[in-house]
Amino acid sequence: MLPARHRSGRLPIAQELEYSPNGTRYGRKLDELEVVLLQDETSLDLLIQVDKSVHNLGSLFADLTGTDESTHRLSYDVADVTTERIQQDVERLIERSL
């Protein structure tokens, strides 16, 4: 469910995409990455939830209490956005979240 603080009221539906980083450089650090795309005529917003992997007792406790997840929002003007910029921003966001 899309958190209320991220609902714009403009879109009747949102789709969440779940990405499992197995086989990538983030495979041992992330459990999954969840992305919701919100777009209108002028803007694109990515709502991203970073879910860290369990790898020790501390991270197991964080997983059980839900503190292993962080939610972020990346916003772009449709006229300026490029695939490369989104990729760089998402990679930086993941690195900061780990």
Summary of the structure (lengths in Angstrom):
residues: 98
radius of gyration: 14.6
end to end distance: 23.9
largest distance: 46.2
contacts: 226
relative contact order: 0.18
helix: 28%
strand: 34%
